[in-house]
Amino acid sequence: MSIFSRSKSTAVAEPVFDAGTSALNDISGDYTIDASHTYIGFQARHAMVTTVRGAFKEFQGTATIDAANPAASKAELTIAVNSVDTGSADRDGHLASGDFFDVEKFPTITFTSTKVEADGDDWAVTGDLTIKDVTKPVTVPFEFVGSAQDPFGNVRVGFEGEIVVNRKDWGLSWNAALETGGVLVSEKIKLKFDVSAIKNA
């Protein structure tokens, strides 16, 4: 199956947000991620019956977009692990501990692209994802949402993407068995990226 293919469920229709459209003809250039308008989150099954969601609140990243030659594009991202927020201080503390991220030894998560492909508005960014002391390649499919010049004169682009990974691949293997069978925390984790980036002057 093509890396640009997107499977969509028809069971539940997702809401469509429409604030008007504004597109720039050429989005090529160097960009800095606008952290105040970007979401980097994750979700996991808890106790086999519900979904817990969280996000990282502090991060920084850059990107170079070459619309004419997507292979020349690149991206880098650094996340402060201690900024994790799941809505529960106890859970956030557990995630920061040695059972999971071990934030005292490994304070950041990083991603550095190694290949970028595009097919229309569908982009695929492949790169090295480093969590703790483990680096693994991942490919994140992104959808180009749009581009515009905001009221402050900034040129912005938006991309949305998500990927499912197995946390054990990065040494995040802590778990607890349930009396009814199964485990407390799913091994598969969905990562979600809603990115707003500002073109450098």
N, C-alpha and C positions, 0 to 999 in steps of 0.2 A: 504494500500500500504506500502511496506517495506520502512523503513527510508533510506535504502541504494539505493533505486531506484532513478534514475536521468532522468527527462524528458528533451528531447532534440528536438528542432525544426529542421525540415529538410528544412525549407524555405530558410535559409541563412547559408551557410557553414562557420564555424568559422575557422580562420587561424590556421594552425598547425605549431608550432615552433619546430625545430629540430636542436639542437646544439650537437648532438651525445648523446650516452647513457653511463651512468656510474652508476652502482648500487653496494651498499654494501650488503652483505648477512644479516647482523643483524643491524638494526637501533636502537636497544634498548639503552637507556641512558638518561642522563639529558642534556637539551638544553637551550640555550638562543636565543631569537629572534634577528636576525640581522636587525635592523631597516632600515639600508641603502639599504637593498635589499628586503624589505617587503612592501607591499601595503595594507593599510586598508582604504577602500573607501565605498562610498554610492552613490545612485542615487535616484532621485525623479522626478515625473512629475511636470512641472511648467505650470500653466495656461491651463492645460489639453491637451496641444499640443506638448510639447517638454520635453526633459529629461535634468535635471541639475545634474552634477556629482561633487563630492567633495571627499576629503580625509583628514585624520588626519596625520600630519607630525611628531608628537612626541609621542612616546609610548615605553613601555618596557614590556617584557613578558618572561615567562619561561615555559618549558614543560618537562615532564618525559614521555618517550615512552617505553612501554614494549610490544615488538612485540609478545612474546610468550603468554602473558596474558594481552591483551589490557585493561581489566577492571582495571588494576593497573596503567594505564597511567593517567596523569593529566595535566592541563594547567592553567595558570593565565596570565591576560593581564590588563595593566593599560594604559589608553589613556589620554593625556593632551588635554582637550577640546579646549583651546584657540589656538591650532595648526591647527584648521580646515581651509581648503583651498578649495574654490570653484572657484577660479579665479576672484572673485569680492570682493573687500575690503568691500563694503557696505553690500553685502549679508553675508559675514563672520561676520561682526559686528552685524548684525541682529540675526544670529544664536547664537552668544555668549550672546545675551541680555536675559532679563527675559522672552521674548516671547517664547524662545526656551530653550537653555541649561542653562541659568542663570549662566554663568561661574564664577562670583564672589562668589557665594554661593556654587557651585558644580563644582570644577575645573577639576574633573576627571570622566571618565567612566571606570568601571571595569567589568571584567568577570572572574569568578572562576568556573572551571569545577566541576561537581558532578558525572558524569558518562561518560565513554568512551567505545565505541563498535567498532569493526572492522570486515569487511568481505572482505578479499583480500586487494585490494588497496583502498577500500571505508571505510572511518571512519566516525563515528558520535560522535560528542562531545556535550554533554548536560551540561549546567551550568547556573549559576545565572548571569544575565546581569543587572548591576545597572547603571541607568542614572538618574541624579538628586537624588532624595530621594526615587526612586522606584526601586525595585528589582523584576525581572520576570525571570522565567526559559525559556531558548531557546535551541533548538537543531540545531547545524550547521553540515550539511553533508560536509565532506572534501574528496578530492581525493588526494591520495599520488602520487606526481609527480615524485619523484626520490630521490636518495641519491648519494653522491659523496665525494671524498676528493679533495679540491680545491688546487691550486698551492702553497698556503701558509700553507698547512698541516692541514687545518680545515676540519673536517667531517661535511658535511651539509646535511640537509633534506629539501624537499620542499613539501608543501601542498597547495591546492587551495580549497576554499569553498565559498558558498554564501547562504544567507537566506533572505526571505522577512518578514518584521515585520510591525506592525502598530504602528506608533510613538505615537499615543494617549495613548497606553498602558503604556507609561512612562511619561505621563503628557506633552508631546510636542504637544499641541492641537491648537496652534495659526493658524488662517487661515483667508482668505478674500474671500468673494463671488464675482463671476464674473457676469457681467451684462448679459452675454449670457448663464448663468447657470454654475453650477459646482463651483469649488473652485480653489484658486491660487496655493496651494501646496497639492500634493497627501498625503493621510494618510499612504498609503503603501510605505515603503522605502526598497530598496534592499541594503543589506550589503554585501560587497565582501572582501575576505581575500586571498591574495597571500603571503604566508609565507615562508621565508627562515630562518632556525634556525641552529645555530652552536652548535655542541656537546661540552659540557664542558670538559676541560682537566682533 
